[in-house]
Amino acid sequence: MAEQIASFPQSTGAPGAPPPPDGGKPDAAVVRDALGVGIAVGLSGFAFGVTSAGSGLTLLQTCALSLLVFTGASQFALVGALAAGGNPYTAAAGAFFLGVRNALYGLRLSQLLALPRPLKPLAAQWVIDETTAVTLPQPTRRAARIAFSVTGLTLYVLWNLTTLVGALGAKALGDTETWGLDAAGPAVFLALLAPMLKSATERVTAGLAVLLALGLLPVLPTGVPVLVSALSAPVVLFLMGRAGDRGPDASGPTTKPREGR
């Protein structure tokens, strides 16, 4: 991936330096933002390690989940269902449905990053909420590639290291909910998402998605409410389209009377 990044114009990102000529973002600023997210969310892998060990999974199973699955929401959903006494197959199905959203992220990121074919299977492992949230707002492909690479690498390394530490220290720490560690990951992601909701349409869509997810949480299996909440986007767009059709222009263009010769 480094070779691909090198093909774009370089920018120093030095303090006081003019912006890159292509209107992009200085490399140093992109790296700083990516590191901030990677470190903040990566540390919450500690909570997963503690939760997983407390639900009865072995150290090897806990670490394998972080290494191979590497999507925090699905991992927490799986161990949470197991801790509540759920069937392993049902728990795995819920985690799978919750992880389906990453495939949708991948469709957008694939176009934006335009990575060479050999790198795509490796990059797919890092297509998660946080890398998507940091990558999409970048103004250039170069900045997007840097953001994706730094966020993904930092988060993957820290998440797995803190998972190991959390699993080893689970007995000494106790319940993660007592310390509030279970909310660290979602809180960071919401902090990333909020500034991206700039228009009224985006805010209404996000609000409806939250209502759907919270309302369906008690009645649907784990992971399904999140997928159903994605329907908020087409619903809002449909309603806005209907409202536009009933607007002043719905009756067709007005015609002025023709002036006499």
C-alpha positions in Angstrom: 0.0 0.0 0.0 2.9 2.3 0.6 3.9 2.1 -3.1 0.4 3.2 -4.1 0.4 6.1 -1.7 3.7 7.3 -3.1 2.2 7.9 -6.5 0.3 10.9 -5.2 1.8 14.4 -4.7 3.6 14.7 -1.4 2.8 17.2 1.2 4.8 18.0 4.3 2.1 19.0 6.8 4.6 21.3 8.5 3.3 24.0 10.7 2.5 27.2 8.8 3.1 25.4 5.4 0.6 26.2 2.6 -2.1 23.7 1.8 -1.2 21.0 -0.8 -1.7 22.2 -4.3 -4.4 19.7 -5.1 -6.6 21.1 -2.2 -5.9 18.0 -0.1 -5.2 17.7 3.5 -1.6 17.7 4.9 -0.3 14.2 5.5 0.6 15.0 9.1 -2.9 16.1 9.9 -4.4 12.9 8.3 -1.9 10.7 10.3 -2.7 12.6 13.5 -6.5 12.1 13.2 -6.0 8.5 12.2 -3.7 7.8 15.1 -6.2 9.5 17.5 -9.0 7.2 16.5 -6.9 4.1 16.3 -5.5 4.5 19.8 -8.8 5.6 21.4 -10.8 2.7 20.0 -7.9 0.2 20.1 -7.7 0.5 23.9 -11.3 -0.6 24.2 -10.2 -4.1 23.1 -9.3 -4.5 26.8 -13.0 -4.4 27.6 -13.7 -7.2 25.0 -10.9 -9.3 26.5 -12.4 -9.0 29.9 -16.0 -9.6 28.7 -15.0 -12.6 26.6 -13.1 -14.3 29.4 -16.0 -13.6 31.8 -18.4 -15.3 29.4 -16.4 -18.6 29.5 -14.3 -18.3 26.4 -10.7 -19.5 26.7 -7.7 -17.2 26.1 -7.1 -18.8 22.7 -10.7 -18.4 21.6 -10.8 -14.8 22.8 -7.6 -13.8 20.9 -8.7 -15.7 17.8 -11.9 -13.7 17.7 -9.9 -10.4 17.7 -7.4 -11.6 15.2 -9.8 -13.2 12.7 -13.1 -11.4 13.2 -11.9 -7.9 14.1 -15.2 -6.1 14.3 -15.9 -5.0 17.8 -19.7 -4.9 17.7 -19.9 -8.5 16.3 -17.4 -9.7 18.9 -19.3 -8.1 21.8 -22.6 -9.4 20.4 -21.2 -13.0 20.3 -19.7 -13.1 23.7 -22.7 -11.2 25.2 -25.2 -13.8 23.8 -23.0 -16.6 25.1 -22.8 -15.0 28.6 -26.6 -14.8 28.7 -26.8 -18.5 28.0 -27.7 -18.3 24.3 -27.3 -21.0 21.8 -23.8 -20.8 20.2 -25.3 -21.0 16.7 -27.8 -18.2 17.5 -25.1 -16.1 18.9 -22.9 -16.6 15.9 -25.8 -15.8 13.6 -26.5 -12.5 15.4 -22.8 -11.6 15.2 -22.8 -12.4 11.5 -25.8 -10.2 10.7 -24.3 -7.4 12.7 -21.1 -7.7 10.6 -22.9 -7.6 7.3 -22.7 -3.7 7.4 -18.9 -4.0 6.8 -19.6 -5.4 3.3 -21.6 -2.3 2.5 -18.7 -0.2 3.7 -16.4 -2.2 1.5 -18.4 -1.3 -1.6 -17.8 2.4 -1.0 -14.2 2.1 0.2 -13.3 0.0 -2.8 -14.2 2.8 -5.2 -12.6 5.5 -3.0 -9.2 3.7 -2.3 -8.9 1.9 -5.7 -6.3 -0.5 -4.4 -4.5 -3.0 -6.6 -6.1 -6.4 -6.7 -3.5 -8.2 -4.5 -4.0 -5.8 -1.7 -7.8 -5.9 -1.6 -8.1 -9.2 0.5 -5.7 -7.7 3.1 -7.5 -4.4 3.2 -10.8 -6.1 3.6 -9.8 -7.2 7.1 -9.7 -3.5 8.1 -13.0 -2.5 6.7 -14.9 -1.6 9.9 -16.8 1.3 11.4 -13.8 3.4 12.5 -11.7 3.1 9.4 -14.7 4.0 7.3 -15.5 7.0 9.4 -12.0 8.3 9.2 -11.5 7.5 5.5 -14.7 8.8 3.8 -14.4 12.5 4.8 -10.9 12.8 3.2 -10.7 15.2 0.3 -8.3 13.2 -1.9 -7.5 9.6 -2.7 -4.0 10.0 -1.2 -5.4 11.3 2.1 -8.0 8.5 2.1 -5.4 5.8 1.6 -3.2 7.2 4.4 -6.2 7.5 6.8 -7.3 4.0 6.0 -3.9 2.5 6.4 -2.9 4.3 9.6 -6.3 3.8 11.3 -6.5 0.1 10.3 -2.9 -0.8 11.4 -3.0 1.2 14.7 -6.4 -0.2 15.6 -5.6 -3.8 14.6 -2.4 -3.9 16.6 -3.8 -2.2 19.7 -7.1 -4.1 19.7 -5.4 -7.4 19.7 -2.8 -6.5 22.3 -5.4 -5.1 24.7 -7.6 -8.1 24.1 -4.8 -10.3 25.3 -4.2 -8.1 28.3 -7.9 -7.9 29.2 -8.4 -11.7 28.9 -5.4 -12.3 31.2 -6.5 -9.8 33.8 -10.3 -10.6 33.6 -10.4 -12.2 37.1 -8.7 -9.3 38.7 -10.9 -6.6 37.1 -14.3 -8.1 37.3 -17.4 -6.8 35.5 -16.6 -4.4 32.7 -19.9 -2.7 33.1 -18.9 -1.6 36.6 -16.0 0.4 35.0 -17.9 1.5 31.9 -15.5 -0.1 29.6 -18.2 -1.7 27.5 -19.3 1.7 26.3 -15.9 3.0 25.2 -16.1 1.7 21.6 -19.6 2.9 20.8 -18.9 6.3 22.4 -15.9 6.9 20.2 -17.7 5.9 17.1 -20.6 8.3 17.9 -18.1 11.1 18.4 -16.8 10.4 14.9 -20.2 10.2 13.3 -21.8 13.3 14.8 -19.7 15.9 12.9 -20.5 14.2 9.6 -24.2 14.8 10.0 -24.3 18.3 8.4 -27.6 18.5 6.6 -31.1 18.2 8.0 -31.7 15.0 5.9 -28.6 13.3 7.4 -29.7 14.2 11.0 -33.3 13.0 10.4 -32.0 9.8 8.9 -29.6 9.2 11.8 -32.4 10.0 14.4 -34.8 7.5 12.7 -32.1 4.9 12.6 -31.5 5.3 16.3 -35.2 5.0 17.1 -35.6 1.9 15.0 -32.5 0.2 16.5 -33.5 1.0 20.1 -37.2 0.1 19.6 -36.5 -3.2 18.0 -33.7 -4.2 20.3 -36.0 -6.0 22.8 -37.9 -8.0 20.2 -35.4 -9.0 17.5 -32.2 -11.2 17.7 -28.9 -9.5 18.3 -27.6 -7.7 15.3 -30.9 -7.6 13.4 -32.1 -4.2 14.8 -29.0 -2.5 13.4 -29.6 -4.0 9.9 -33.3 -2.9 10.0 -32.3 0.6 11.1 -30.5 0.9 7.7 -34.0 1.2 6.2 -34.2 4.7 7.6 -32.2 6.0 4.7 -34.6 4.9 1.8 -37.6 5.8 4.0 -36.4 9.4 4.5 -35.5 9.8 0.9 -38.8 8.5 -0.2 -40.7 10.9 2.1 -38.6 13.8 1.0 -39.3 12.9 -2.7 -43.1 12.8 -2.0 -42.9 16.2 -0.2 -41.0 17.6 -3.2 -43.6 16.3 -5.6 -46.4 18.1 -3.7 -44.5 21.4 -3.7 -45.1 24.5 -5.8 -43.5 22.9 -8.8 -45.7 19.8 -8.7 -48.4 21.3 -10.9 -46.0 21.8 -13.7 -44.3 24.9 -15.1 -46.4 28.0 -15.3 -46.7 29.7 -18.7 -46.7 33.4 -19.3 -49.3 34.8 -21.7 -47.7 35.5 -25.0 -47.4 39.1 -25.8 -49.0 40.4 -28.9 -47.0 41.5 -31.9 
